[in-house]
Amino acid sequence: MAQKQVDGKVVLITGAARGIGAGLAERLAARGAKVALVGLEAAEQEAVAKRIGPSAKSWEADVTSWDDLERVTEGVVEHFGGIDIVIANAGIATAGFVRSVDRAAFERVIEVDLLGVWRTFRVTMPHVIERRGYLLGISSLAAITHAPGMANYAAAKAGVEAFCNSLRAEVAHLGVKVGVAHPTWIRTDLVESADAHPVFGKLRSGMPGLLGKTYPLDVALDDLEAGILRRARTIHVPRWVGGLKLLRSFLPPIVELGARTRVPAADRAALKDVEERGAFESSVNGHGGRAATKRN
């Protein structure tokens, strides 16, 4: 499929302080795009914008707040003149089993990772429709393989996939393309924080074969950038994730079988960790997760 240019296009990216969001902002700006960085980590985002230069500007906002998103959207349109592409990348995660994870932290993941996508798209959509643009929701491998200790993250990311698939059919007649991306484990702050968890880091690193492999950030940026340029309906990072979709109905029993020998000890260890550190400290992952949870 022929690639389209982003030169002169306005790209709004949520969760742009670090990792995938910051990396895409830098790459698309290098192709001539004007990038609006949106998220809670203001100092980090300002640093990203400064690295990029005049074609980037940062706005502090909580993607679950209608007021924040409406204010930011108005500001982006006023500053750049419109919005062509929206990348709903903001996402957080917790570490914990359903019976012992901090309740507020658990729900905050769904609010940010799923409702944040819906609200971001809803508020910016009139401007994207006006320019017959592109909406990209960042889902995850977790939408396909539902691992223990990730119930809220898997549910939210599966919701993002379903939401984008429904939305695509709704706006096609308006000239708007909708994509959904499924990255596997990418070396970002979120994944590194999860791996550092005394209980769930071992559980994740013990996943078999490709399911447990962590890829460099550039692998994700290469695939995502290429997908954005062609306004792709699906972006798999890397490509084998797309093949895994074909086996989706067989995966839950396989996950359950593997969990039989590993979850009981992890469950006991998780309860002990909660007792020692408290449910909140045991549950929240990464800088973005802490920023989002504190905001709540």
N, C-alpha and C positions, 0 to 999 in steps of 0.2 A: 504494500500500500504506500502511495506516495506520501512523503512527509510534508507537513505544513510548517510555515515559518512562524516563529513567535516574535520576530522583530517588530517592535512597536506595540505589541499586545500587552495588556495589563493583566497580571497574574496575581491573584490573592491566595496566599498560603497560610493556613493556620498551623499552629505548633511549629513555628519557624525559628525558634531560638537555637536549635541544635539538631544534630542527626539528619534524618531524611528531609525535614522541612527546610533547614538551613542549606543543606547541600543542593536541593532543587532550586532554591532561590538564587544561589550563586551560579549554577549552571544555566538556568534560563535567562538570567540577567546577562551572562556572557554571550548569549545568542541575540541580545537586543531587547529582551523583554523589560517591562517596568514591573517591579515586584513590590507587593504590599505584604509586609510581614505582620502576622496577627497572632497574639498569644499573651500568656501571663508573665513570662520571664522577660521583663522589660529591658533590663541591663544586657542580657545575652542577645536579645533581638537587636538592640541598638548597635551592638558590636558587629553583628552580621551585616546590618545595613551600612555601617561605616566601611566595612571591608568591600562591599559591593560598589558603593559610591552613590552619585545623584539619582540613579535609576531605581533606588530602593528607599523605602520609608517604613518605619516600624510604628505599629499601633498596639497598645496594651488592651487586651480584652479577654474575657472569659467566654468561651464558645457556647456555654450553656445559658448565657444571659442575652435575652432578646434586646434589652436596652444597649448593652455593650456592642452587640453585632450591628444594630441599626446605626449607632453612632459611628462605628468604624466604617461601615459601608458608605455612609454619607461622606465621611472624610476621604475615603479612597477615591470615590467618584469626583469629589471636588478637587482633589490633588492631581489625579491622573487623567480625569475626563471620562472614565467608564471602567467596566470590568469585562474582560474577555474569557478568562479561565479562572476557575476556583478549584483549589486543591484542599480538600478537607482532611488534613493530616493530623490534627491535634489528637493525641491519644495518651492514656495512662494505663497502668496495670497495678494489680495487687498481687501479693503472694499469700495464699491461704486456702484452706478447705472451707467449704460452705458452713460447716458446723462451728468453726472457731474464728473465721476471719472477722475483722472489724466491720460492723454493719454499715457504718457511714462510708468507709473507704470502699467497700464492695459496691454500694449503690452509686458512688461518685464515678466509678469506671463506666458504668452504663450511661450515666448522664453525659460525661465528656465524649466517650467513644461512639455512642450511637445518637443520642439526642443532640450532641454538638454538631454532628454531620447534618442532621435534619434542619437544625436552626440556621447553620451557616448557609446551606443551599437555599432555604426558603427566603432568607433576607436578601441574598445577593442575586437570586434568580431573575428578577425583572431586568437587571442590567446585563446578565449573561444572555437572556432571550433577545434583548435589543441588538446584541452584537452576534447573535447566532453562534455562541461560544461553546465552552466545554466545561463540564463538571466532573471532577474525579474524587471519589471516596476511597480512602485508604483502609482497606479491610486487612486480612491477615491469613496466614496458613491456619491460624486458630479457628477460622470460620469453617474449615474443612475437617481438621483433626481436633477433637474436643478432649484435651488432656485434663487429668485430675489436677486440682489446684488452680485452674484457670476458668472456672465456670462463668464468672461474670464477663471476662475478656472474650471468651469464645462466643458467648451469647451476643455480646455487643457487636463483635466483628461479623458474625453470621447475619445479624440484623442489618449491618451496613451493606452487605452483599445483596440481601433481599430488597432493601430499600432502593438501592441504585438500579437493580434490575426492573423494579416496578416503575421507577421514575423515568428510566430510559424510554419506555413505551409511551409515557405521558407527554413527553416534550419533543419527541422526534419530529412531529409535524411543525414544530416551531423552529426547526433548524438547529436545535441544541443537541450535542452529543453528551452521553453520560458514560463514564468509565468506572470500573472498580478494580483496585489493585490488591493482590494477595502476596505480600512479602513473607518469606520464611524468617527464621532468626537472623537478624542483621546486627552487626556490632555497633550498637547505639547505647546511650545512657540507660535506656529502659531495659535492654537485655542484659547489660553488664551489671546493673543493679539487681536484677532477678538472679543472676548467676552468683552474686555475692551473698545471697540469703543463706543462712546456715542450714535451712531445711530444704527449701524448694530449689536452690541452686543445684544440689545433687540430684534432685528428681528430674530437673530439666536436662542436665548434662548427661543423664543416663538414658535418654531417649535413643532408640536404635537407629543406626545408619544416617540417611539424609535428614530424617525427622529431628535429629539432635544437632545437626551441623550448623555452625554459625558462620555467616558469610561477611566479608568486608563491606563497609558502607558503599564503596564505589560500585560493587556488583548491583546493589539496589538502585543506585542513582543512574547507572547505565541503562537498566531495563525501564525504569520509570520515565526517564527523559525521552527515550525512544518512543514509549507508549504515548506520552503527552504530545509529542510532535505529530503523531499520526492520529490523534484523538481516538485512541483505542477503547473498545468496550470492555476488554479485560486485559490486565497486565499481571503476568505471573513472574515472581521473583524468587528463584530463577524459573526456567521454563518447566522443569519437572513438576512444579506445583500444579500446573494445569492438568498434567496427566493424572495426578492424584485425585482430582475432582471426579474422574471416571470411576474411581473405586470408593466413592464416598459412602455408599450404603454398607460396605464391608468394614469400614474403619472402626466404628464404635465397639464391636465385639473384640477386635484385635487390641484396641486400647485397654479394654477391660481385662483381657487376658494378661497383658503385660503388667497391669496395675496390681494384680493379685499378690505378687511377691514383694512389691515395693511400697505400696501405699500404707499398709498397716504400721510399719515402723515409722514412716514419715508422718502419719497421723499422730502417733504418740509424741514424736519430736516436735510437731507443730504445737500441740497443746502445752508442752513444756516451755517452748519459746514464748508463747503468749503469756504464760504464767510469769516468766522471768522478765520479759521486756514490755508487756502490755500488748493488747490487741492492735492498737494503732501502729506502734513501732514495728511490730512483727509483720504488718500487712502492707504498708505503703512502700512503693518502689520509686526510685529515681527522683531527679530534681523536678521534673514536670509533674509527677504524681504528688509530691509534697506541696508544690505551688498551687495545684488545683484543689487539693484537699483543704489546705489552709484557707483558700479563698471561700470555700464552702462553709 
